[in-house]
Structures are given as C-alpha cells and as structure tokens.
Amino acid sequence: MPDAQVSESLSRARRRLAAALERAQRPDDDAQLLAVSKTKPAGAIREAYHAGQRDFGENYLQEALDKQAELADLDAIVWHFIGPLQSNKTRAVAEHFTWVHSVDRLKVARRLSEQRPADHGPLNVCLQVNVSGESSKSGVAPEELESLALAVADLPNLTLRGLMAIPAPSDDLEAQRRPLAHLRRLRDTLNARHPSLALDTLSMGMSDDLEAAVLEGATLVRLGTAIFGARAPHP
Ligand SMILES: *Cc1c(COP(=O)(O)O)cnc(C)c1O
C-alpha cells in the first residue's frame, strides 16, 4: 500500500473501532488501536505516526530493531513486541520495547525482568493464553495461567497488565466470540481471586475479528492488514 493510503485506512480503522465500541455500549476511549507493522517499511509507520498513531506492534526482532533505528526521531512512539519470543532474544526486547504481549513462560519473564534497563521503568507484559485449544504452539494453557500470572506479577521490573490471545480464525461472529469470551473470563477470574493483580488489559482482536473482540471487552486491538494492507509472507 503506498504510504499516503496509510492515513486513510487508519481513519477507516478508527471509525470501525468507534462503531464497534458503540455497538458494545462501551465508552469511545475504552479500547486502543495497536498498529501491527510487521513486514511493512519504516515509511508506512512514519505515515501512521503523522496521522496520530503512537502504538506499533512488531513480531520479528531484527526487523523491528532496524525500523526503530530508522524512526528514532519520532518522539513518544510506543513499541510493542507481539511475536513469539525465545529466551535468547529477551535482552534486546527488554531494552527496546515498552510492551511485550507474548510472554507464555516464566523463564522468558524472568529474563525480561533481569535484563530490563533500570532507567527504562517496568516493562508492560501480557501473558499469551492458548484459548482455542487447537494446535497452536504458543500460549500458556488456561490451567497453568494462574500460577504463571502470580509468579510474573512478583518480578520486580515487569508490570503484568493483562492477557493476550490469537484464536483460530473463523468467519462466524459467534464462533469468533467464544475464545475471546474465554480470555475475558480468565482475566476476570484472576482479578476476582487476586485483586492486587488489577489486570486492566485484554489484548485481542485483529483485522478479521475486531467487532467480536470489542464485544467481549478487548482493550487493545491489534490491527495489521486493516491499516497497512495485505502482507507478503515473512521470509
Ligand atoms: C500479524 C498479527 C496481528 C495483525 O493481524 P491482521 O490480521 O493483519 O490484523 C495481530 N496480532 C498478532 C500477534 C500478529 O502476529
């Protein structure tokens, strides 16, 4: 997509989010847009930034670091790491991101906390949960979520903000809602059992299930295609 179109599709995405919030009878500032820029050039991010977007999600570490260097002049840009995270990549993520959505094991969380530079403030973390129970390798199993959440919440340089999921795709609104509702219940149960966790974030909803996610309480929707257009496969 030519860069000039990015601001247009960003406006369309904002209207779509606003309509979804209205339909869900939620306040219009109750969910934020995370622009997922993986595989897209720095110029497209710059265009979205100039159209007022501040939060960007990236999946591939080296690609993200290259683009961050190119965009170092943009004040107050907020980088979210949303891709699978191996232990050997935690240092760079701890140093170069404000959020990580894809923590699904304690080893990775511990390393992120140990490697977070002291002058950066705590790293915001969501735990990725495998809610659709299908073949996906990523995400903590719902039965193991509570113990992981309590351990992560104890780490000094992380702030546990909430839960994230990537359900199996479906074209049907009701089928889309089920795993998203599950994630919401898991969050609500954790907050009820452990009020000090105070989890305020549900990172869910992508270009094809934004409406379902907003109906189920999403607070951070991760839109890639809807803002930046279709992606070529990652090499
Ligand atoms: C790629 C990606 C997205 C964006 O997906 P779209 O369908 O293009 O909106 C959201 N979340 C994660 C974790 C992703 O990897």
The ligand as an ORCA input file, in Angstrom:
! r2SCAN-3c Opt
* xyz 0 1
  C       0.088    -10.147     12.480
  C      -0.543    -10.054     13.806
  C      -1.660     -9.233     14.016
  C      -2.357     -8.439     12.937
  O      -3.101     -9.303     12.123
  P      -4.087     -8.705     10.995
  O      -4.973     -9.849     10.704
  O      -3.213     -8.339      9.842
  O      -4.794     -7.557     11.560
  C      -2.165     -9.163     15.307
  N      -1.613     -9.845     16.322
  C      -0.537    -10.635     16.153
  C       0.017    -11.354     17.312
  C       0.023    -10.777     14.885
  O       1.072    -11.585     14.731
*
